Amino acid sequence: MEKNFTLLLLLLFIGVGLHAQKDQIKEAQSFYDKGNLKESLAIVKKIDYMIVNASLEEKSDFYFLKGNIYKDLASKNIDAAENFALASGAYQDVLLYENDSRKYKYAFKANIALKEMKSTLVDGAMLDYKQGKFNESAEKSYKVYLFDKKDTLNLLNAAGAALTGKDFTSAIKYYDELRKINYTGKGVLFYATNKKTKEESAFISLAARESNILAGLYEKPRNESPPSKQAEVTYSLAYAYLERNDYPKAQMYYDESIRLNPKCIDCYINMAYSKLQLKKVLMDEMANLGNSAKEMQEYDVLNAKKDELVKSTIPYLKKALVIEPKNEEVTKFLLGVYRSLDMTADYNTLKASL
């Protein structure tokens, strides 16, 4: 009898809780309808952990409201990238629960909202980049990529913005991800000219461009099939490692970049530069040695290594001069190498060719 009474109380408590939860969803919706996002979000956060016990229909109501709140916050540029991610997660939960219940109350609206958010965030990332907010642009582009991984152009945009913004840690992460998915960038780019600004813009799809042209906003459509981006991705990854002073990794990717694009003059120059940075490490070790016989022997070994390291830059600098014979920067670089190695004949020959 006592067990039955306890069970009855438990069921009554759950029933009361579910009813209160339903009322809270309605209250949150009411705040949202009045434009009070802060109050609505506070209620949503409060009952979020309890929604697991709700019916499928109530879950659908809850997650659609949650998605709308975060979408509106993102559209107001309030933590746009983070709120976009939260909104897209909520809308996808709507689709999940409505597929389970077979009652499609919000599915169509959720899909439309997802597409609108993606477009808004892509535009926001482009605007941030134009305004010099490179790190914000990178974050937004990466969030869009995580939402739709088929649209790999957003990952490339995130990597490029991070590199320009000198966030080399993020740049390495994004470029490395591009390498892992074997990104080439091959395909068709859709361009059109803005009627007001007369500036050309790229569109994420043919349909997106056509809708803007039909709306009278754009004109002069054109398509472009770009070359493979593999060499660019690898070169940028090498450069990011170079800026992080990780010279062995930088050299590894410059080697790969040269294989992909043997005419990349910057690859040869930066490879030589990175090798000379390692020379400094050896010189520091040499400077810390004493005058004992053992240390003098060690000094000679390190000095020989240093000279070999400097000498290893010569083939890269010569190759750079084959590509651009009149490049003053490379010529001065190579003259300095010849001088440091006492390669007088080579120095004089190159000097005479100027």
C-alpha positions, 0 to 999 in steps of 0.5 A, spaced: 500 500 500 505 504 501 509 503 495 503 504 491 502 511 494 509 513 493 508 511 486 502 515 485 505 521 488 511 520 483 507 520 477 503 526 480 509 530 481 512 528 474 505 530 471 505 537 475 512 538 472 510 537 465 504 541 465 509 547 468 514 545 463 508 546 458 506 553 461 513 555 461 514 554 454 508 558 452 511 564 457 517 564 453 514 564 446 510 570 449 516 573 451 519 572 444 513 574 440 513 581 444 521 581 442 523 580 449 529 575 447 533 576 453 527 574 458 525 568 453 532 566 453 532 565 460 526 561 461 529 556 455 535 556 458 532 554 465 528 548 462 532 546 457 535 540 461 528 538 463 525 537 456 527 530 455 521 528 459 516 532 454 512 529 449 515 530 441 510 535 440 512 539 446 520 538 444 518 541 437 515 547 440 521 548 444 527 547 439 523 551 434 523 557 439 530 556 441 532 556 434 528 562 433 531 566 439 538 564 437 537 566 430 535 573 432 541 574 436 545 572 431 542 576 426 543 582 431 550 580 430 550 578 438 556 573 438 553 571 431 558 565 430 556 562 436 549 563 436 548 561 429 551 554 431 546 554 437 540 556 432 542 551 427 543 545 432 536 547 435 533 547 428 536 540 427 533 538 433 526 540 430 527 536 424 529 530 428 523 530 433 518 531 427 521 526 423 520 521 429 513 524 430 511 524 423 507 531 425 511 536 421 509 543 424 515 547 423 520 542 419 519 547 413 520 553 417 526 550 420 529 549 413 528 555 411 531 559 417 537 554 416 538 557 409 537 564 411 542 563 417 547 560 412 546 566 407 546 571 413 553 569 416 556 568 409 554 575 408 557 577 415 563 574 414 564 577 407 563 584 411 567 583 417 573 581 412 572 588 408 572 591 414 578 588 417 575 584 422 579 578 420 578 573 426 571 575 426 570 573 419 574 567 420 570 564 426 563 565 422 566 562 415 568 556 420 561 555 423 558 555 416 563 550 414 561 546 420 554 547 419 554 545 411 561 541 410 559 540 403 560 547 402 568 547 403 569 554 400 567 557 407 573 553 410 578 556 405 575 563 407 576 561 414 583 559 413 584 565 409 581 570 414 585 567 420 592 567 416 590 575 414 588 576 421 595 573 424 591 567 428 596 562 425 594 557 430 587 557 427 590 558 420 594 551 421 588 548 423 583 550 417 589 549 412 590 542 415 583 540 415 583 542 407 589 538 406 585 532 409 579 533 405 584 533 399 581 540 397 582 542 390 577 548 389 575 546 382 568 547 380 564 553 378 564 560 381 558 564 380 559 572 380 554 577 378 555 585 379 551 589 384 547 594 381 548 599 386 555 599 388 557 596 381 562 591 385 562 584 383 560 579 388 560 571 388 554 567 390 554 560 394 550 557 388 547 558 381 540 558 385 542 564 390 545 568 384 539 567 380 534 569 385 538 576 386 538 577 379 530 576 379 530 581 385 533 586 380 539 587 385 544 584 381 546 584 373 552 581 369 552 574 371 558 570 369 561 563 371 569 562 372 572 555 373 578 556 378 585 552 377 586 547 383 588 550 390 592 545 393 598 548 392 595 555 395 593 551 401 600 547 402 604 554 401 599 557 406 600 552 411 607 552 410 607 560 411 603 559 418 608 554 420 614 559 418 610 565 422 610 560 428 617 559 428 616 552 427 621 551 421 622 544 420 614 543 419 615 549 414 620 546 410 616 540 410 610 544 407 614 548 402 617 542 399 610 539 398 609 546 395 614 546 390 612 539 388 605 542 386 608 548 383 615 548 381 615 556 379 613 558 386 618 563 387 616 565 394 617 557 396 624 557 394 625 564 398 622 562 404 625 555 404 632 558 404 630 563 410 627 558 414 634 554 414 637 560 416 633 561 422 635 554 424 642 556 423 641 561 429 640 555 434 646 552 432 650 559 433 647 559 440 649 552 442 656 554 439 656 561 443 654 557 450 661 552 449 667 553 453 674 552 452 676 545 454 678 540 448 672 537 448 668 543 448 672 545 442 671 539 438 664 540 439 664 547 437 668 544 430 662 539 429 657 544 430 660 549 426 661 544 420 653 543 421 652 550 421 656 551 414 652 545 411 646 548 413 647 555 410 650 551 404 643 548 403 640 554 401 644 555 395 640 550 390 633 554 393 636 561 391 639 559 385 632 556 383 629 562 385 633 566 380 632 561 374 625 563 375 626 571 376 633 572 374 633 580 376 630 579 383 634 583 387 632 580 394 634 573 392 640 576 389 642 579 395 640 573 399 645 569 395 651 574 395 650 574 403 650 566 403 656 566 398 660 571 403 659 567 409 661 561 406 668 564 403 665 562 396 669 568 393 669 565 386 661 564 386 660 571 389 664 575 384 661 571 378 654 573 381 656 580 383 659 581 376 652 579 373 648 585 376 
